[in-house]
């Protein structure tokens, strides 16, 4: 097991992703999917747009309204199986940040687009390039339908863009953010698989077939209390008693 962990850790550090095939039981996924279909539908009532490719904050009381459903989600987010992987990913404490569902846009003109998650934080590019070296955000992606995959530029989580990457990602010098990038690879995944990848990677989705993938975001820094107060997506005190790994849901 230690040799496997060392291999996983090395690939995560150097390439920024690792696919764990057949990691989760399909009967557990069925329960998650039933809950998340309801949660995603509630989210869409408020935020629907034909160009949307993902929803977020699914554990919010606004979107997952049934208390037992929330408890099921939080127990899964804090489950030993995922936290054991977290121990390989993070050298120190890990924290829960958010959840997302990724699906295909209804607008056929919406194309997959290269990005780093950090570019949407509204901070200067120089600060972004510094931040990726110390603030770590990892997606734990659980496909609930067969997912046509995610395009990644391996290793890009450890460095800033090449000129080609930056021009395409930010649509400079006539480039478009859906164009091919040198060294891109596609990682398809199926129900039961777990794909762990860095949010700092240059990456884009793939809309070839229907997808409904559940992402849990973990970090090496706690979420801000004001964000949790706004979205109400963290467990409440009476829900915490069902959770073994309370420290995962720490706020500052």
Buried (B, 14 or more C-beta within 10 A) or exposed (E): EEEEEEEBBEBBBEBBBBBBEEBBEEEBBEBBBEBBEBBBEBBBEEEEEEEBBBBBBBBBEBBBEEEEBBBBBBBBBBBEBBBEBBEBBBEEEBBBBBBBBBBBBEEEEBBBBBBBBBEEEEEEEEEBBEBBEEEBBBBBBBBBBBBBBBBBBBBBBBEBBBEBBBBBBBBEEEBEBBBEBEEBEEBBBEBBBBBBBBBBBBBBBBBEEEBBBBBBBBBBBBBEEEBBEEBEBBBEEEBEEBBEBEEBBBBE
